[in-house]
Amino acid sequence: MTLSSSSHQWPLVKRLFELWNGDSSFRNAVEHDFDSLGKTYPLCTDSLTLAKQLWQDNSFTKHHYSRKTFPQLHQFMQHQQELITLRSQIREDCTPLPANFKKWRHCQINRCDWQFGPEKNNTIIHMPICFELSQGCSVGCRFCGLSAPKLSSVFDYTPATSRLWKEILQVCRDILGKSSSRASLYWATDPFDNPDYERFCLDFHSILDIFPQTTTALALADIDRTRNFFRLSQEKGCELNRLSVHSVADLLTLHNNFSAEELARVELVLQSKGSLQKKVGAGRLLNSNDKSVEKTTISCATGFLVNMVEKSVRLISPWPANADHPSGYKTYDHGQFTNAVDFSSLLQQMISTTMQHSFSSQDPVLLTPGIRCLTRENTTLLSSAHREVPLSQVSDLPRLRDLIGSHNAGEIALHYLETEGMEPVLTFMTLNSLLCSGILQAGVQQ
């Protein structure tokens, strides 16, 4: 086989990796009966040639991100690197305007380094606000990391609701600055459950200058709608969309209905049985014993979760999924609004009073869950599943280990004043530094 003269074939490589990662039968055929691929899968001659090269080069089975042995693979790797760069840029863009919010978000990001590890945490953009345009979800994914309830209502696009929506977006722009443009219009919902989703996106674009990224599991429910949505989002400059793929049959249907070029800048989240993509042990998979399930979170917001149906606001941040936080995020505050004025007041109140990044005298001083103090070779260490540092490296307070968990901040400051002659302001500076490093938690937030 020989390749055509086209130099823009990286979408074909992307498609082959989707088949390899999402379909165990495809992997089996590549390994044991390569000649059957052309009969079983709708692959063009160029795709089959590329598949042969990927297999012979071990790029399917080895860490292919460092393997750039032929142009099409090299182009695909460049595309993957562009996505990583884009994610980093979006995360930076998510930095909110208010100083109190900015510092609180920074503290939460540091905490996530301890609880999830830097590698995982770097994939979380910590967006400052996200919206739900429906109540519940019609899909009912068996792996839903947010345990979305059944769809019960949608936020219809009417003259009154569209006016409220635009006013809410303007409030977000005024308070949060350009970071609000990185919001998502879904959470424990599917965007395509709302028949007016595209109109809400267009309003978002007109006010916040960015067409929001979309993830949907309903791409095949109305293929014409999906194709038109891809076209619209591309026209408006959207950088990336994602499709959640539940089965091999759905993957093949997508490949049959959309060309490799049409899906080139659409990420397929491969959730089918037999997929090499690991699932998250949160929500409906919280108590799963499946070894392919990772105990982590799918939450990507450190900020406000707004439901437009029930007119509610929750202040949230990622948290390891457990019995107390089954959906992989923690709620720090919540409230209701009836109009844009209420909404603005609610956001400003939470920013000024709930976003805590310093101790009051009465706050119990606790280690962040997942961090423990231990002694090794006469050295006191702060240790989590992902990080470990000597306590002396982050604090010069003697025997602080003995006081954490049993005293409030005022008592600790008094202790060092009486035993070390240390001014309380210096003790509070150290405690606040440990709070913003993600090591300590103020008891009021537990």
Residue pairs with C-beta under 8 A, 6 or more apart in sequence:
1 45
1 48
1 49
1 52
2 49
3 9
3 46
3 49
3 50
3 72
4 45
4 46
6 46
7 71
7 75
8 75
9 46
9 50
9 72
9 75
10 72
10 73
10 75
10 76
10 78
10 79
10 264
11 259
11 260
11 261
11 263
11 264
12 44
12 46
12 47
12 50
12 72
12 260
13 50
13 54
13 72
13 73
13 75
13 76
14 76
14 79
14 260
14 263
14 264
15 47
15 255
15 260
15 263
16 47
16 50
16 51
16 54
17 60
17 64
17 76
18 251
18 255
18 268
18 270
19 26
19 41
19 251
19 255
20 26
20 27
20 30
20 60
20 276
21 270
21 275
21 276
21 277
22 245
22 248
22 251
22 268
22 270
22 272
22 274
22 275
22 276
22 277
23 248
23 251
23 252
23 272
23 274
24 274
25 40
25 248
26 37
26 41
27 60
29 36
29 37
29 40
30 37
30 51
30 55
30 60
31 55
34 51
34 52
34 55
37 43
37 48
37 51
38 48
41 252
42 255
42 256
43 51
50 72
53 59
53 70
53 73
54 60
54 64
54 73
57 67
57 69
57 70
57 73
58 67
59 67
59 69
59 73
64 73
64 77
65 77
65 80
67 73
67 77
68 74
68 77
79 264
83 240
83 267
86 239
86 240
87 123
87 125
88 122
90 125
90 127
90 182
91 124
91 125
91 126
93 178
93 179
93 181
93 182
94 125
94 126
94 127
94 128
94 179
94 182
95 102
95 105
95 128
95 179
96 102
96 105
96 128
96 176
96 177
96 179
96 303
97 175
97 176
97 177
97 178
97 179
98 175
98 176
98 351
100 351
100 352
100 355
100 357
101 128
101 176
101 303
101 351
101 355
103 355
103 357
103 436
104 355
104 356
104 357
105 126
105 128
105 302
105 303
106 436
107 357
107 435
107 436
107 437
107 438
108 126
108 302
108 317
108 318
108 438
109 121
109 126
109 302
109 438
110 436
110 437
110 438
111 317
111 368
111 438
111 441
112 120
112 121
112 124
112 126
112 317
112 318
112 438
113 121
113 386
113 387
113 438
114 368
114 370
114 371
114 384
114 386
114 387
114 438
114 439
115 319
115 320
115 368
115 369
115 370
115 384
115 386
115 438
116 124
116 296
116 297
116 318
116 320
116 386
117 385
117 386
117 387
118 386
118 387
120 296
124 297
124 299
124 300
124 318
125 182
125 300
126 300
126 301
126 302
126 303
126 317
126 318
127 179
127 182
127 183
127 184
127 300
127 301
127 302
127 303
128 176
128 179
128 180
128 182
128 183
128 301
128 302
128 303
128 304
129 172
129 176
129 179
129 180
129 183
129 301
129 303
129 304
129 305
129 306
130 183
130 184
130 185
130 186
130 187
130 301
130 303
130 304
130 305
130 306
131 183
131 184
131 185
131 186
131 187
131 306
131 307
131 308
132 186
132 187
132 188
132 189
132 305
132 306
132 307
132 308
132 309
133 154
133 155
133 185
133 186
133 189
133 191
133 194
133 197
133 200
133 308
133 309
134 151
134 153
134 154
134 155
134 189
134 190
134 193
134 194
134 309
135 149
135 151
135 152
135 153
135 154
135 189
135 307
135 309
135 310
136 148
136 149
136 150
136 151
136 152
136 153
136 188
136 189
137 144
137 148
137 149
137 150
137 151
137 188
137 189
137 190
137 193
138 150
138 151
138 190
138 193
138 218
139 148
139 190
139 217
139 218
140 148
140 150
141 148
141 217
141 244
141 246
141 271
141 284
142 284
143 271
143 279
143 280
143 283
143 284
143 285
144 188
144 283
144 284
145 280
145 282
145 283
145 284
145 285
145 297
145 298
145 299
145 321
145 327
145 328
146 187
146 188
146 282
146 283
146 298
146 299
146 327
146 328
147 188
147 283
147 284
147 326
147 327
148 188
148 189
148 283
149 188
151 193
153 309
154 193
154 194
154 195
154 196
154 309
155 161
155 165
155 194
155 200
155 308
155 309
156 196
157 165
157 196
157 199
157 200
161 308
162 199
162 203
164 308
164 339
164 340
165 200
165 203
165 308
166 203
166 207
167 339
167 340
168 306
168 308
168 340
168 343
169 180
169 203
169 204
169 207
169 208
170 207
170 340
171 340
171 343
171 344
171 347
172 180
172 183
172 208
173 180
173 181
173 207
173 208
174 344
175 344
175 347
175 348
175 351
176 347
178 208
180 208
181 208
181 209
181 210
182 210
183 204
183 208
183 212
184 212
184 213
184 214
184 215
184 300
184 301
185 191
185 197
185 200
185 201
185 204
185 212
185 214
186 214
186 215
186 216
187 301
187 305
188 327
190 216
190 217
190 218
191 197
191 214
191 215
191 216
192 216
192 218
192 219
192 221
192 222
192 225
192 226
193 218
194 200
197 214
198 229
198 232
201 211
201 212
201 214
201 232
201 233
201 236
202 211
202 236
204 210
204 211
204 212
205 211
205 212
205 236
210 237
210 238
211 232
211 233
211 236
211 237
211 238
212 238
213 238
213 239
213 240
213 241
213 242
214 229
214 233
214 238
214 241
214 242
215 241
215 242
215 243
215 244
215 269
216 226
216 242
216 243
216 244
217 243
217 244
217 246
219 226
219 243
219 254
220 226
220 250
220 253
220 254
220 257
223 257
227 258
227 262
229 241
230 241
230 262
230 266
233 241
234 265
239 265
240 265
240 266
240 267
241 265
241 266
241 267
242 266
242 267
242 268
242 269
243 254
243 266
243 267
243 268
243 269
244 269
244 271
245 251
245 254
245 268
245 269
245 270
245 271
245 272
246 271
246 272
247 272
247 273
248 272
248 273
248 274
250 272
251 268
251 270
251 272
254 263
254 268
255 263
258 266
269 277
270 276
270 277
271 277
271 279
278 292
278 293
278 294
279 285
279 288
279 290
279 292
279 293
279 294
280 293
280 294
280 296
280 297
280 298
280 321
280 328
281 288
281 293
281 294
281 295
281 296
281 321
282 295
282 296
282 297
282 298
282 321
282 326
282 327
282 328
283 298
283 321
283 326
283 327
283 328
285 293
286 321
286 322
286 323
286 326
295 320
295 321
296 320
296 321
296 328
297 318
297 319
297 320
297 321
297 328
297 329
298 328
299 316
299 317
299 318
299 319
299 327
299 328
299 329
300 318
301 316
301 317
301 318
301 329
302 316
302 317
302 318
303 315
303 316
303 317
304 313
304 314
304 315
304 316
304 347
304 350
305 313
305 314
305 315
305 316
306 312
306 313
306 343
310 336
311 336
311 337
311 338
312 334
312 335
312 336
312 337
313 334
313 335
313 336
313 337
313 343
313 346
313 347
313 350
314 331
314 333
314 334
315 331
315 332
315 333
315 334
315 350
315 354
315 355
316 329
316 330
316 331
316 332
317 329
317 330
317 332
318 328
318 329
318 330
319 325
319 328
319 329
319 330
320 328
320 369
320 370
321 327
321 328
332 350
332 354
332 355
332 445
333 350
333 354
335 346
335 349
335 350
336 342
336 346
337 343
337 346
356 442
356 444
356 445
357 432
357 435
357 436
358 428
358 432
358 435
359 365
359 409
359 428
359 431
359 432
359 435
359 442
360 409
360 410
360 442
360 444
361 408
361 409
361 410
361 413
362 408
362 409
362 410
363 408
363 409
363 442
363 443
363 444
364 405
364 407
364 408
364 409
364 442
364 443
364 444
364 446
365 403
365 404
365 405
365 407
365 408
365 409
365 412
365 431
365 440
365 442
365 443
366 404
366 405
366 440
366 441
366 442
366 443
366 446
367 373
367 382
367 404
367 405
367 439
367 440
367 441
368 438
368 439
368 440
368 441
369 441
370 384
370 385
371 382
371 383
371 384
371 439
372 382
372 383
372 384
373 380
373 381
373 382
373 383
373 391
373 401
373 404
374 380
374 381
374 383
375 381
379 390
379 392
380 390
380 391
380 392
380 401
381 388
381 389
381 390
381 391
382 388
382 389
382 390
382 391
382 394
382 439
391 400
391 401
394 433
394 434
394 437
394 439
395 430
395 433
395 434
396 430
397 412
397 416
397 422
397 427
397 430
398 419
398 420
400 412
403 411
403 412
403 415
404 440
407 415
408 443
409 428
409 431
409 442
412 427
412 431
413 424
413 427
413 428
414 424
416 422
416 424
416 427
417 423
417 424
417 427
431 440
434 440
435 441
435 442
